[in-house]
Amino acid sequence: MKRRTALSIIGLGTLSSRMGSLGALSHCAVGANTAWTPAEYKLQFFSDAENHLLDQAMEMIIPADDHSPGARAAQTSLFADLMVATSDEPIKMQWRNGLRLMRQEADKSSLAEALAHAAALEAHPSTELERFFVTLKQMTINGYYTSEIGIHQDLQYEGNTYLAVFPGCPRLE
């Protein structure tokens, strides 16, 4: 089994337990010739319009910068689609309603302002939109940091490597 496949299974297993479903694991076939690629993925839950909104919002949460590509390049909206599609009905309703609220708020001004408004009380959300933002942000982070871009380009993870010497931390005296 490839390390990337194992990390995907672990990541999806962790997320699916939080989302109340182990169904996402069924999409992670662990055969020698099976590899999921975003190009082959077909939306299972979100409509094209919802996925477009989600893609834009997630890119604003983790934008591309000089260090690494953003959430759009990591295709976190497809990750979210898979996770939500394999979740229970209350989770699906939460996402449908949350995206509807986000769209309504964005129609008043812009998506950037809607996200800023929703994120204002992130530590203590009191409205449905604010609670949805917390969920959206967590899904964006989970999707990004379980992607190849998040792991290798942003975190610069190189895999298990042998260290001949472990220098430890320098003493501050």
N, C-alpha and C positions, 0 to 999 in steps of 0.2 A: 504494500500500500504506500502510495506517495505521501509525503509529509503534508502537502497541501490538502489532500483529500482528508487526512486525519484531522487537520485543523478545522476544515469545513464541518465535518461530522461533530466535532466537539463544540464548535461555535453554534451550530444549528441545534444541537441537543440542549445546550444551555438556554438558548433563546426559546426553544419550543416548550421547555418546562415553564418558563415565565409566561408564555402566551397560552398555556393550557392545552397544548397539542403536541403529540410526537409525530404527527403526520409529515412534517417537513423532512424528517429523516428518510422517508420513503423516496424522496427525490434525489438522494445522494447515493446513487448506485456505486458500489465499491468494486466493480469489476476491472479487469486489466485494461479493457478497451473503452471504458466509459468515462467520459469527462464532460461535465456540464460547461457549456460556454454560453455567455450572454447572447451571442448572435443566434443561437438555436432556440432561445427561450421565447415562449409565447405567453402573453399576459393571461393569468388565470382568474384574477379577481378585479383588478382595476380596469376601468375603461381607458381608452387612449387619452382622453382629455384629463382624467384623473391622474394617469401616469405622467403626463406632461407637467401638470401642476406639481406633483410630487417631485419629479426630477428637478424642476426649477427651485423648489423650496429646499431640497436637500443640498443642491449646489450652493445655495446661499448660506446654509449651515456649515458645510465644509467646502469652501471655495478652493479652486486651483490657486497655487502660488508658485514662487520660484523653487520651492523645495519638492513639491509633488503635485500631481493632478488632483482634482477635487472629486466630489461625490458623483458628479455626472460621468466622469471617465471610469469610475469604479462601478458604475451602473447600480447604485444602491437602491434605486426605485424598483428594479427587478427583484432584488433581494427582498424588499418590503412586500412586493406582490406575492412572492413565494411564501413568505412567513404568514401574511394575512390570509392567503388562500387556504392554508392548512390549519388555520385557527378555528376556534369555536365561534358561534354566531355572535355573542356579545362583542368579541374583538372585531369582527367584520363590521358590525353596526357602528362601533366606536370610530373606525377608520372612515366609513362612508360619511357619518355625521361630521367628523373632524375636517375632512376635506371639503365638505359642503360649507362649513363655517369659515374655513380658510378662504375659499373662493369668494364668499359673500363679503368678507372683510377686505380682501384684495380688490374687489370691484369698487369699493368706496375710494380707494387711493391707488395703492400698488401692492404687489406681493411682498416687497421688501418692508413696507410700512406695516403690513398685516403681520409679518413675522416678528417685527420689532415690538408691536403692540402685544402680541401673544406671549413673547418672551419677557416682557417687562416684569412680571411677577412669577418668574419661573420657579423660584424657591418656595413660593406659597401660592400655587395656582388656585383661583377661586371660580373661574368661569370654565365652561366646556372648552372654549378655544384655548385657554391657557393650559388646561390639562392635556388637551390634544397636542399642543406644542411640546410638552415634556415627552410624550410618547413618540412623536415625530423625531425629535432630536435624538432620543435613545436608539430608535431604529436606524437613523442615519449613521450614528457612531458605530453601532453593531455591524451594519452592512459594510461600512467603509473599512473598518479594521479587521474584517474577516475576508476582505478582497485581496487579491495579489498586489494591487496598487497600495492599499493601506498598510499591508504587512511589509512588503519589500521596499517600496519607494518612500513612503512616509516614515515608517518606523525603522527602516533600513535593517530589518531582520535578515541575517545571513544563514540562519540554521544553526544546528548544533556543531560547534567547532571545538577543537581541542586547544586548550590553553596550556602551554608548557610551564608558564609561570602565572600566578595570580597575584598581581601587585597589591591588591587591596586599596584602601583609601589612604591618601597621604595624611600624616599627622599635622594638625594645626596647632602650633605651639607659639 
